[in-house]
Amino acid sequence: MRHGVFRLDDQQEAAGLAAHIRVDKGLDPALGLYAAYAYGEADRRRDIESVRMYMEQDLAAELFDVVMLARKMTPRPLYARAIVPFCPMLTQGWNLLRAHRIALSKVLDDAQDELEPALWTTFKPARIQMILEAIRRGEII
């Protein structure tokens, strides 16, 4: 995390850490988020899906990054739970959007080039104003 990215170099280490921290994801959803990314590093899709399902039950919503990593980002029926927020929570998730064929609104797509160097998605002030306006117009929900 020192360089603004949650990354583990060893797949076995990633899977072990994910199994350990996912236990407390009900107390702190960030742990589930980190577990999903760690399982992604270990290429353990079934485990990502398991984290997604448990988090959906715990939160009555789904975290954008976890849904993206589980490769479940499809148009949802109206009765389905919400996916929150409207973009990746961790900055490194932005690099996965195109690989997972996920299209965001133009104001968000353009925001990728204006992210602050940080672990968590942090927009520059001018971009925040543009995003807030798009939310007010109903372009982003």
GUBABA-294916 format. One record per residue: residue number from 1; y, z, x of N, C-alpha, C, CB in turn. Coordinates in steps of 0.001 Angstrom, whole numbers. Glycine has a CB too. Layout:
N
+-----+---------+---------+---------+---------+---------+---------+---------+---------+---------+---------+---------+---------+
: num :     npy :     npz :     npx :    capy :    capz :    capx :     cpy :     cpz :     cpx :    cbpy :    cbpz :    cbpx :
+-----+---------+---------+---------+---------+---------+---------+---------+---------+---------+---------+---------+---------+
: NUM :       Y :       Z :       X :       Y :       Z :       X :       Y :       Z :       X :       Y :       Z :       X :
...
+-----+---------+---------+---------+---------+---------+---------+---------+---------+---------+---------+---------+---------+
END
This chain:
141
+-----+---------+---------+---------+---------+---------+---------+---------+---------+---------+---------+---------+---------+
: num :     npy :     npz :     npx :    capy :    capz :    capx :     cpy :     cpz :     cpx :    cbpy :    cbpz :    cbpx :
+-----+---------+---------+---------+---------+---------+---------+---------+---------+---------+---------+---------+---------+
:   1 :   -1199 :       0 :     819 :       0 :       0 :       0 :    1260 :       0 :     861 :       0 :    1202 :    -930 :
:   2 :    1077 :     278 :    2119 :    2214 :     366 :    3019 :    3033 :    -921 :    3043 :    1742 :     699 :    4411 :
:   3 :    2397 :   -2053 :    2832 :    3084 :   -3340 :    2904 :    3372 :   -3921 :    1521 :    2258 :   -4323 :    3710 :
:   4 :    3340 :   -3077 :     496 :    3660 :   -3529 :    -845 :    2525 :   -4234 :   -1556 :    4819 :   -4423 :    -790 :
:   5 :    1311 :   -4071 :   -1065 :     152 :   -4711 :   -1666 :    -991 :   -3703 :   -1683 :    -248 :   -6008 :    -891 :
:   6 :   -1691 :   -3633 :   -2808 :   -2885 :   -2800 :   -2908 :   -4056 :   -3658 :   -2484 :   -3087 :   -2226 :   -4359 :
:   7 :   -4540 :   -3459 :   -1276 :   -5596 :   -4316 :    -750 :   -6553 :   -3489 :      82 :   -5008 :   -5468 :      85 :
:   8 :   -7815 :   -3792 :     -68 :   -8863 :   -3172 :     730 :   -9578 :   -4289 :    1469 :   -9858 :   -2333 :    -156 :
:   9 :   -9806 :   -4098 :    2751 :  -10390 :   -5161 :    3561 :  -11898 :   -5283 :    3410 :  -10058 :   -4937 :    4995 :
:  10 :  -12557 :   -4197 :    3064 :  -14006 :   -4176 :    2996 :  -14470 :   -4145 :    1541 :  -14563 :   -2970 :    3764 :
:  11 :  -15337 :   -5081 :    1140 :  -15785 :   -5154 :    -252 :  -16536 :   -3904 :    -675 :  -16667 :   -6370 :    -454 :
:  12 :  -17357 :   -3365 :     192 :  -18122 :   -2168 :    -147 :  -17180 :    -972 :    -311 :  -19189 :   -1875 :     939 :
:  13 :  -16201 :    -886 :     575 :  -15204 :     182 :     477 :  -14403 :      40 :    -821 :  -14255 :     158 :    1703 :
:  14 :  -14053 :   -1187 :   -1175 :  -13299 :   -1446 :   -2404 :  -14093 :   -1001 :   -3623 :  -12943 :   -2937 :   -2519 :
:  15 :  -15362 :   -1365 :   -3668 :  -16202 :    -987 :   -4808 :  -16374 :     521 :   -4883 :  -17572 :   -1665 :   -4714 :
:  16 :  -16545 :    1176 :   -3745 :  -16690 :    2631 :   -3721 :  -15438 :    3339 :   -4200 :  -17033 :    3099 :   -2327 :
:  17 :  -14286 :    2886 :   -3741 :  -13025 :    3487 :   -4177 :  -12820 :    3266 :   -5674 :  -11839 :    2900 :   -3382 :
:  18 :  -13100 :    2060 :   -6127 :  -12927 :    1755 :   -7550 :  -13803 :    2655 :   -8410 :  -13256 :     283 :   -7827 :
:  19 :  -15045 :    2842 :   -8013 :  -15952 :    3699 :   -8787 :  -15445 :    5133 :   -8818 :  -17373 :    3655 :   -8198 :
:  20 :  -14858 :    5568 :   -7735 :  -14343 :    6940 :   -7651 :  -13086 :    7143 :   -8512 :  -14032 :    7291 :   -6194 :
:  21 :  -12127 :    6236 :   -8410 :  -10857 :    6454 :   -9108 :  -10899 :    6084 :  -10578 :   -9775 :    5673 :   -8440 :
:  22 :  -11807 :    5233 :  -10978 :  -11843 :    4818 :  -12383 :  -12199 :    5965 :  -13312 :  -12836 :    3690 :  -12569 :
:  23 :  -12816 :    7009 :  -12790 :  -13213 :    8159 :  -13600 :  -12002 :    8802 :  -14269 :  -13948 :    9191 :  -12739 :
:  24 :  -10879 :    8843 :  -13582 :   -9685 :    9507 :  -14107 :   -8682 :    8549 :  -14747 :   -9008 :   10264 :  -13005 :
:  25 :   -9103 :    7332 :  -15032 :   -8177 :    6351 :  -15611 :   -7653 :    6776 :  -16975 :   -8857 :    5005 :  -15732 :
:  26 :   -8386 :    7628 :  -17687 :   -7920 :    8115 :  -18983 :   -6729 :    9042 :  -18833 :   -9043 :    8830 :  -19714 :
:  27 :   -6658 :    9722 :  -17687 :   -5534 :   10611 :  -17411 :   -4334 :    9857 :  -16866 :   -5948 :   11687 :  -16432 :
:  28 :   -4597 :    8856 :  -16065 :   -3529 :    8064 :  -15453 :   -3957 :    6604 :  -15445 :   -3207 :    8562 :  -14003 :
:  29 :   -3412 :    5797 :  -16349 :   -3822 :    4386 :  -16422 :   -3632 :    3625 :  -15109 :   -3046 :    3690 :  -17512 :
:  30 :   -2746 :    4094 :  -14245 :   -2571 :    3416 :  -12951 :   -3871 :    3434 :  -12159 :   -1442 :    4083 :  -12132 :
:  31 :   -4674 :    4474 :  -12320 :   -5948 :    4530 :  -11608 :   -6896 :    3436 :  -12088 :   -6598 :    5903 :  -11787 :
:  32 :   -6900 :    3172 :  -13392 :   -7701 :    2067 :  -13911 :   -7212 :     733 :  -13385 :   -7678 :    2062 :  -15429 :
:  33 :   -5891 :     602 :  -13289 :   -5297 :    -614 :  -12742 :   -5732 :    -816 :  -11293 :   -3761 :    -555 :  -12837 :
:  34 :   -5632 :     247 :  -10491 :   -6067 :     159 :   -9091 :   -7565 :    -125 :   -9002 :   -5731 :    1461 :   -8338 :
:  35 :   -8353 :     502 :   -9888 :   -9792 :     263 :   -9876 :  -10092 :   -1203 :  -10166 :  -10498 :    1166 :  -10901 :
:  36 :   -9391 :   -1788 :  -11131 :   -9611 :   -3204 :  -11461 :   -9289 :   -4097 :  -10267 :   -8751 :   -3616 :  -12675 :
:  37 :   -8179 :   -3826 :   -9585 :   -7848 :   -4624 :   -8401 :   -8880 :   -4415 :   -7291 :   -6442 :   -4266 :   -7890 :
:  38 :   -9344 :   -3183 :   -7107 :  -10358 :   -2918 :   -6080 :  -11662 :   -3651 :   -6414 :  -10616 :   -1393 :   -5951 :
:  39 :  -12066 :   -3616 :   -7689 :  -13251 :   -4371 :   -8082 :  -13020 :   -5870 :   -7889 :  -13621 :   -4069 :   -9545 :
:  40 :  -11802 :   -6327 :   -8101 :  -11490 :   -7724 :   -7846 :  -11679 :   -8072 :   -6382 :  -10070 :   -8035 :   -8275 :
:  41 :  -11246 :   -7177 :   -5502 :  -11429 :   -7383 :   -4058 :  -12917 :   -7443 :   -3709 :  -10738 :   -6253 :   -3252 :
:  42 :  -13727 :   -6673 :   -4438 :  -15170 :   -6632 :   -4181 :  -15922 :   -7704 :   -4967 :  -15725 :   -5256 :   -4528 :
:  43 :  -15185 :   -8530 :   -5733 :  -15773 :   -9591 :   -6549 :  -16820 :   -9036 :   -7519 :  -16404 :  -10659 :   -5650 :
:  44 :  -16433 :   -7954 :   -8211 :  -17337 :   -7284 :   -9164 :  -16768 :   -7428 :  -10571 :  -17529 :   -5770 :   -8799 :
:  45 :  -16951 :   -8611 :  -11144 :  -16364 :   -8935 :  -12457 :  -16884 :   -8048 :  -13583 :  -16641 :  -10380 :  -12798 :
:  46 :  -18154 :   -7718 :  -13562 :  -18689 :   -6853 :  -14622 :  -18001 :   -5498 :  -14616 :  -20205 :   -6671 :  -14458 :
:  47 :  -17719 :   -5003 :  -13443 :  -17039 :   -3704 :  -13350 :  -15593 :   -3801 :  -13815 :  -17088 :   -3177 :  -11911 :
:  48 :  -14937 :   -4921 :  -13526 :  -13571 :   -5125 :  -14036 :  -13605 :   -5127 :  -15559 :  -12957 :   -6462 :  -13496 :
:  49 :  -14572 :   -5829 :  -16126 :  -14694 :   -5886 :  -17580 :  -14962 :   -4501 :  -18163 :  -15811 :   -6853 :  -17984 :
:  50 :  -15745 :   -3711 :  -17494 :  -16018 :   -2350 :  -17948 :  -14736 :   -1512 :  -17950 :  -17086 :   -1690 :  -17054 :
:  51 :  -13957 :   -1615 :  -16876 :  -12671 :    -910 :  -16816 :  -11781 :   -1379 :  -17963 :  -11968 :   -1147 :  -15445 :
:  52 :  -11735 :   -2686 :  -18196 :  -10905 :   -3232 :  -19268 :  -11299 :   -2655 :  -20624 :  -11013 :   -4757 :  -19297 :
:  53 :  -12589 :   -2632 :  -20895 :  -13052 :   -2144 :  -22198 :  -12738 :    -652 :  -22395 :  -14563 :   -2383 :  -22341 :
:  54 :  -12988 :     151 :  -21376 :  -12700 :    1575 :  -21501 :  -11201 :    1836 :  -21622 :  -13266 :    2332 :  -20306 :
:  55 :  -10415 :    1094 :  -20870 :   -8967 :    1288 :  -20954 :   -8437 :     861 :  -22318 :   -8256 :     504 :  -19845 :
:  56 :   -8995 :    -203 :  -22882 :   -8581 :    -644 :  -24204 :   -8850 :     458 :  -25230 :   -9313 :   -1946 :  -24597 :
:  57 :   -9998 :    1101 :  -25110 :  -10324 :    2200 :  -26027 :   -9390 :    3393 :  -25819 :  -11784 :    2639 :  -25836 :
:  58 :   -9119 :    3734 :  -24567 :   -8280 :    4892 :  -24254 :   -6826 :    4687 :  -24657 :   -8355 :    5197 :  -22776 :
:  59 :   -6309 :    3475 :  -24434 :   -4882 :    3212 :  -24622 :   -4543 :    2536 :  -25952 :   -4386 :    2360 :  -23500 :
:  60 :   -5542 :    2010 :  -26637 :   -5312 :    1193 :  -27835 :   -4421 :      -4 :  -27488 :   -4661 :    2044 :  -28968 :
:  61 :   -4513 :    -444 :  -26265 :   -3793 :   -1612 :  -25743 :   -4510 :   -2025 :  -24460 :   -2249 :   -1296 :  -25480 :
:  62 :   -4147 :   -3184 :  -23961 :   -4737 :   -3657 :  -22714 :   -3642 :   -3927 :  -21694 :   -5579 :   -4928 :  -22952 :
:  63 :   -3902 :   -3577 :  -20451 :   -2934 :   -3827 :  -19389 :   -3062 :   -5271 :  -18912 :   -3139 :   -2841 :  -18210 :
:  64 :   -1925 :   -5934 :  -18800 :   -1870 :   -7349 :  -18421 :   -2754 :   -7634 :  -17210 :    -424 :   -7766 :  -18124 :
:  65 :   -2557 :   -6882 :  -16137 :   -3285 :   -7142 :  -14893 :   -4793 :   -7026 :  -15080 :   -2827 :   -6181 :  -13807 :
:  66 :   -5238 :   -6013 :  -15809 :   -6672 :   -5791 :  -16003 :   -7270 :   -6926 :  -16822 :   -6928 :   -4434 :  -16695 :
:  67 :   -6569 :   -7365 :  -17863 :   -7040 :   -8490 :  -18665 :   -7099 :   -9752 :  -17801 :   -6119 :   -8712 :  -19896 :
:  68 :   -6084 :   -9954 :  -16981 :   -6054 :  -11118 :  -16098 :   -7222 :  -11073 :  -15115 :   -4715 :  -11185 :  -15337 :
:  69 :   -7444 :   -9937 :  -14483 :   -8528 :   -9810 :  -13508 :   -9900 :   -9958 :  -14159 :   -8438 :   -8467 :  -12798 :
:  70 :  -10015 :   -9541 :  -15424 :  -11272 :   -9674 :  -16155 :  -11467 :  -11090 :  -16687 :  -11318 :   -8676 :  -17306 :
:  71 :  -10450 :  -11926 :  -16485 :  -10476 :  -13320 :  -16955 :  -10636 :  -13392 :  -18469 :  -11613 :  -14093 :  -16275 :
:  72 :   -9910 :  -12515 :  -19153 :   -9959 :  -12449 :  -20614 :   -8613 :  -12788 :  -21234 :  -10402 :  -11066 :  -21065 :
:  73 :   -7754 :  -13469 :  -20501 :   -6417 :  -13811 :  -20983 :   -6510 :  -15061 :  -21837 :   -5426 :  -14022 :  -19801 :
:  74 :   -6799 :  -14873 :  -23106 :   -6899 :  -15970 :  -24058 :   -6008 :  -15642 :  -25243 :   -8376 :  -16207 :  -24508 :
:  75 :   -5664 :  -16633 :  -26034 :   -4897 :  -16320 :  -27244 :   -5673 :  -15320 :  -28095 :   -4593 :  -17611 :  -28060 :
:  76 :   -4985 :  -14282 :  -28530 :   -5623 :  -13202 :  -29275 :   -5404 :  -13370 :  -30773 :   -5090 :  -11846 :  -28813 :
:  77 :   -6407 :  -13031 :  -31584 :   -6179 :  -13006 :  -33025 :   -5198 :  -11888 :  -33375 :   -7513 :  -12819 :  -33790 :
:  78 :   -4583 :  -11984 :  -34525 :   -3558 :  -11021 :  -34921 :   -4041 :   -9583 :  -34938 :   -3035 :  -11373 :  -36266 :
:  79 :   -5303 :   -9363 :  -35260 :   -5818 :   -8004 :  -35338 :   -6133 :   -7413 :  -33959 :   -7058 :   -7980 :  -36200 :
:  80 :   -6108 :   -8229 :  -32920 :   -6438 :   -7733 :  -31585 :   -5353 :   -6809 :  -31063 :   -6644 :   -8897 :  -30619 :
:  81 :   -5729 :   -5979 :  -30145 :   -4784 :   -5033 :  -29549 :   -3799 :   -5768 :  -28653 :   -5528 :   -3946 :  -28746 :
:  82 :   -2701 :   -5121 :  -28407 :   -1628 :   -5712 :  -27604 :   -2000 :   -5744 :  -26124 :    -322 :   -4930 :  -27800 :
:  83 :   -1476 :   -6748 :  -25437 :   -1554 :   -6800 :  -23980 :    -168 :   -6430 :  -23471 :   -2020 :   -8229 :  -23453 :
:  84 :    -113 :   -5385 :  -22661 :    1162 :   -4887 :  -22160 :    1119 :   -4718 :  -20652 :    1521 :   -3563 :  -22828 :
:  85 :    2219 :   -4858 :  -19971 :    3455 :   -5469 :  -20440 :    3295 :   -6977 :  -20532 :    4623 :   -5109 :  -19514 :
:  86 :    4377 :   -7694 :  -20443 :    4360 :   -9144 :  -20641 :    4156 :   -9919 :  -19340 :    5651 :   -9585 :  -21293 :
:  87 :    3887 :   -9211 :  -18255 :    3699 :   -9847 :  -16953 :    2890 :   -8896 :  -16066 :    5079 :  -10206 :  -16288 :
:  88 :    2464 :   -9361 :  -14888 :    1710 :   -8471 :  -14002 :    2506 :   -7210 :  -13644 :    1317 :   -9215 :  -12725 :
:  89 :    1805 :   -6084 :  -13614 :    2435 :   -4820 :  -13253 :    2555 :   -4668 :  -11735 :    1643 :   -3653 :  -13836 :
:  90 :    1549 :   -5127 :  -11014 :    1606 :   -5087 :   -9556 :    2099 :   -6435 :   -9053 :     215 :   -4739 :   -8944 :
:  91 :    2958 :   -6402 :   -8071 :    3556 :   -7623 :   -7536 :    2494 :   -8632 :   -7106 :    4461 :   -7290 :   -6356 :
:  92 :    1407 :   -8159 :   -6523 :     378 :   -9086 :   -6055 :    -272 :   -9860 :   -7202 :    -686 :   -8328 :   -5282 :
:  93 :    -176 :   -9358 :   -8418 :    -733 :  -10056 :   -9571 :     -48 :  -11379 :   -9844 :    -641 :   -9188 :  -10785 :
:  94 :    1224 :  -11485 :   -9452 :    1957 :  -12742 :   -9673 :    1299 :  -13903 :   -8943 :    3415 :  -12601 :   -9216 :
:  95 :     687 :  -13634 :   -7802 :      21 :  -14701 :   -7045 :   -1255 :  -15179 :   -7720 :    -298 :  -14224 :   -5642 :
:  96 :   -1758 :  -14423 :   -8680 :   -2998 :  -14786 :   -9363 :   -2771 :  -15592 :  -10639 :   -3774 :  -13543 :   -9690 :
:  97 :   -1541 :  -15638 :  -11117 :   -1265 :  -16294 :  -12392 :   -1736 :  -17741 :  -12419 :     211 :  -16238 :  -12689 :
:  98 :   -1337 :  -18515 :  -11451 :   -1709 :  -19935 :  -11438 :   -3213 :  -20109 :  -11261 :    -963 :  -20674 :  -10322 :
:  99 :   -3819 :  -19292 :  -10395 :   -5260 :  -19390 :  -10171 :   -6042 :  -19096 :  -11448 :   -5690 :  -18430 :   -9062 :
: 100 :   -5488 :  -18240 :  -12292 :   -6150 :  -17883 :  -13551 :   -5625 :  -18717 :  -14727 :   -5952 :  -16391 :  -13844 :
: 101 :   -4789 :  -19705 :  -14409 :   -4216 :  -20619 :  -15410 :   -3481 :  -19878 :  -16524 :   -5312 :  -21482 :  -16016 :
: 102 :   -2654 :  -18932 :  -16105 :   -1867 :  -18156 :  -17058 :    -417 :  -18619 :  -16956 :   -1994 :  -16612 :  -16788 :
: 103 :     115 :  -19070 :  -18071 :    1499 :  -19534 :  -18116 :    2356 :  -18467 :  -18786 :    1613 :  -20893 :  -18871 :
: 104 :    3467 :  -18151 :  -18162 :    4437 :  -17224 :  -18730 :    5641 :  -18016 :  -19211 :    4859 :  -16144 :  -17695 :
: 105 :    6505 :  -17360 :  -19971 :    7731 :  -18030 :  -20406 :    8531 :  -18447 :  -19176 :    8582 :  -17103 :  -21334 :
: 106 :    9397 :  -19421 :  -19338 :   10162 :  -19959 :  -18203 :   10948 :  -18884 :  -17464 :   11114 :  -21037 :  -18683 :
: 107 :   11586 :  -17985 :  -18200 :   12387 :  -16953 :  -17546 :   11515 :  -16052 :  -16671 :   13133 :  -16114 :  -18593 :
: 108 :   10279 :  -15829 :  -17083 :    9363 :  -15030 :  -16266 :    8763 :  -15847 :  -15140 :    8254 :  -14449 :  -17127 :
: 109 :    8435 :  -17096 :  -15421 :    7886 :  -17958 :  -14380 :    8881 :  -18099 :  -13228 :    7529 :  -19343 :  -14957 :
: 110 :   10140 :  -18275 :  -13572 :   11180 :  -18377 :  -12542 :   11398 :  -17051 :  -11823 :   12492 :  -18847 :  -13164 :
: 111 :   11066 :  -15945 :  -12469 :   11281 :  -14618 :  -11885 :   10386 :  -14367 :  -10683 :   11043 :  -13545 :  -12926 :
: 112 :    9291 :  -15077 :  -10589 :    8357 :  -14851 :   -9487 :    9043 :  -14989 :   -8127 :    7189 :  -15829 :   -9580 :
: 113 :   10009 :  -15883 :   -8049 :   10721 :  -16089 :   -6783 :   11788 :  -15033 :   -6542 :   11357 :  -17464 :   -6761 :
: 114 :   12026 :  -14167 :   -7521 :   13091 :  -13168 :   -7403 :   12559 :  -11741 :   -7498 :   14137 :  -13393 :   -8481 :
: 115 :   11326 :  -11538 :   -7107 :   10763 :  -10195 :   -7117 :   11199 :   -9441 :   -5865 :    9224 :  -10248 :   -7211 :
: 116 :   11436 :   -8155 :   -6044 :   11734 :   -7299 :   -4898 :   10426 :   -7050 :   -4141 :   12398 :   -5943 :   -5353 :
: 117 :   10492 :   -6873 :   -2825 :    9264 :   -6555 :   -2081 :    8840 :   -5116 :   -2386 :    9477 :   -6749 :    -543 :
: 118 :    7853 :   -4966 :   -3256 :    7404 :   -3647 :   -3688 :    5981 :   -3750 :   -4204 :    8342 :   -3064 :   -4775 :
: 119 :    5284 :   -2636 :   -4290 :    3933 :   -2607 :   -4841 :    3954 :   -2958 :   -6326 :    3292 :   -1225 :   -4627 :
: 120 :    4864 :   -2330 :   -7071 :    4984 :   -2548 :   -8509 :    6001 :   -3643 :   -8761 :    5388 :   -1244 :   -9242 :
: 121 :    5777 :   -4467 :   -9772 :    6701 :   -5533 :  -10120 :    8090 :   -4953 :  -10325 :    6231 :   -6281 :  -11382 :
: 122 :    9010 :   -5427 :   -9530 :   10404 :   -4980 :   -9593 :   11283 :   -6217 :   -9492 :   10740 :   -3942 :   -8451 :
: 123 :   12068 :   -6454 :  -10546 :   12928 :   -7629 :  -10584 :   14295 :   -7324 :   -9999 :   13071 :   -8137 :  -12011 :
: 124 :   14928 :   -8349 :   -9469 :   16306 :   -8220 :   -9009 :   17204 :   -8082 :  -10234 :   16732 :   -9446 :   -8127 :
: 125 :   18351 :   -7395 :  -10095 :   19217 :   -7098 :  -11253 :   19596 :   -8313 :  -12114 :   20472 :   -6450 :  -10768 :
: 126 :   19936 :   -9413 :  -11504 :   20333 :  -10591 :  -12293 :   19163 :  -11085 :  -13150 :   20830 :  -11728 :  -11360 :
: 127 :   17970 :  -11043 :  -12607 :   16793 :  -11491 :  -13356 :   16494 :  -10527 :  -14497 :   15567 :  -11615 :  -12426 :
: 128 :   16717 :   -9244 :  -14295 :   16501 :   -8264 :  -15361 :   17365 :   -8614 :  -16567 :   16817 :   -6830 :  -14865 :
: 129 :   18615 :   -8970 :  -16322 :   19507 :   -9338 :  -17429 :   18975 :  -10560 :  -18176 :   20931 :   -9617 :  -16905 :
: 130 :   18468 :  -11539 :  -17447 :   17918 :  -12738 :  -18079 :   16673 :  -12393 :  -18911 :   17570 :  -13798 :  -17006 :
: 131 :   15847 :  -11512 :  -18391 :   14637 :  -11103 :  -19117 :   15014 :  -10334 :  -20376 :   13720 :  -10238 :  -18217 :
: 132 :   15984 :   -9435 :  -20279 :   16430 :   -8680 :  -21456 :   16974 :   -9614 :  -22534 :   17505 :   -7653 :  -21060 :
: 133 :   17715 :  -10622 :  -22132 :   18232 :  -11599 :  -23104 :   17083 :  -12362 :  -23764 :   19204 :  -12591 :  -22416 :
: 134 :   16082 :  -12737 :  -22992 :   14928 :  -13449 :  -23553 :   14169 :  -12547 :  -24532 :   13981 :  -13931 :  -22421 :
: 135 :   14096 :  -11261 :  -24243 :   13459 :  -10328 :  -25173 :   14255 :  -10244 :  -26456 :   13318 :   -8936 :  -24544 :
: 136 :   15573 :  -10151 :  -26354 :   16437 :  -10095 :  -27544 :   16298 :  -11348 :  -28405 :   17900 :   -9916 :  -27127 :
: 137 :   16110 :  -12493 :  -27758 :   15947 :  -13761 :  -28492 :   14538 :  -13913 :  -29054 :   16265 :  -14948 :  -27578 :
: 138 :   13629 :  -13032 :  -28684 :   12252 :  -13093 :  -29156 :   11364 :  -14015 :  -28354 :   12233 :  -13515 :  -30566 :
: 139 :   11832 :  -14474 :  -27198 :   11039 :  -15358 :  -26354 :    9945 :  -14606 :  -25607 :   11934 :  -16072 :  -25367 :
: 140 :   10167 :  -13324 :  -25398 :    9211 :  -12455 :  -24721 :    8933 :  -11283 :  -25654 :    9752 :  -11966 :  -23320 :
: 141 :    7667 :  -11023 :  -25882 :    7316 :   -9875 :  -26722 :    6335 :   -8976 :  -25994 :    6720 :  -10338 :  -28065 :
+-----+---------+---------+---------+---------+---------+---------+---------+---------+---------+---------+---------+---------+
END
